[in-house]
């Protein structure tokens, strides 16, 4: 079997064909998927029900509602912690939804790695794919 740089030439051709197919699908479906992803909004409520947050597709805070009952037992630190925890849960859910939107074209593990900015892991995943390890 012909080898190329330590890899199987037929495997590399198959991977190139797969990349080409994915690229063509991205061209065809990418704009629609991008629009769906940008439209993602997630609303979460704190465990005590006093804080409600809505985040956008990138986890950015879009809306914050605080129930007036928080003034009955004012605790700024507890309120801040509740807001932070609720925003983090909402952002994590938004990230999951973005992964679901792109999953028909991009494997979930690759998309998640990309979203969290882990370039080293992403490059390792791509190298594994090129070598047929997936």
N, C-alpha and C positions, 0 to 999 in steps of 0.2 A: 504494500500500500504506500502511496506517495505521502510524504510528510512535509510539513512546512513549519519551520521554526519549532520543532518538537511537537507540533499538533498534527492531527489527522486532517489531510487536505479535504477529504470528503466531508468531514465534520465541520470544517471551517466554511465550506461551500453551503452546507445545510444551514449553518448559523447565519451566513450572509443572506441566504434566501429568506430566512425567518425575519431578519432585520428589515429587509426590503418590504416584505409583506406588512410588517408592523408599521413601517414608515408610510406606506400607501394608505393603510387604515387610519393612521394619524392625520394624514392630509384630508381624507374623506370625512372622518368623524370628529376630528380634533376640535373644530370650532364649536360644535354642538356640546361636546363633553366639557370644554372650557366654560361655556355659558352655564351649563348645569353646575359645575364646580363653583363658579363665582356666585351663583344664587344660593348656595348653602348657607343656612342660618340655623343655629341651634339655641334653644332656650332651656336653661336648667334652673331649678329652684334649690335653694340651700336646704340642708337637712332639717332645719328648724322652721322652714317655710317663710322666713322673714326677708329673704333676699332672692330676687329673680334677675337673671342676667341673660342677655342674648348676645351671641358672638357671631361674627361673619366667617367666611370660608377660611381665612387665615388665622382664626382664633382671636381677631380683634374685637374689643368690646363695642357693641352696637347700642345696647340699651342696658340700663341698670335701674331696677326698681327696688326700693326698700320700704317694707311695711312700717307704718307709723308705730306699730307696737314695739319697735326696738327702743323707743324712748321710755318705755315703762321700766326697763332695767338697763340703763345706758352702760355700755361697756365697749369703748372704742376699739380695743384690741380684738375682742371677740367678733365684732362686726367686720373689722378689716380682714381677719382670718376667714370668716365665713364668705366674704366677697371673693377673696383670693381663691379659696378652695372651689367655690362654685364656678368661677371663670375658668379655672384649670380643667374641671370636669367637662364643661361645655366645649372648651377648645379641643380636648381629647376626642370628644364625640364628633366635632366638626371634622377633625383629621380623619377619623374612621369613615365618615361619609365621603370625603374627597377620595380616599383610597377606593371605596366602592364604586364611585363614578368612573374612575379610570381603570378599574380592574379588567374590563374587557380587552384593554390594550396593553396595560402595564401590570406585571405581576405585583400582588399586594406587598410582598416583602421589599421589592425594589422601590415601589412608590413610597412606602413608609420611610425607608432609608433616605430617600431623596428629600422627603418633607422635613425630616429632622436634621438634615444637613450633614449626614455621616458619609462624607465622600470616600473615606477609606473602605468602609463596608460596601458601598455601592460599586466601587471599582473591583473589589474582590468578587462580588456577585456577578458582575459582567465578565470577569476573567473566567469564572467557573462555567458560565454559559458558553463562552467561546471554546472551552475545553470539553464541553459536553457533560459537565458534572451536574448542572442545575441543582 
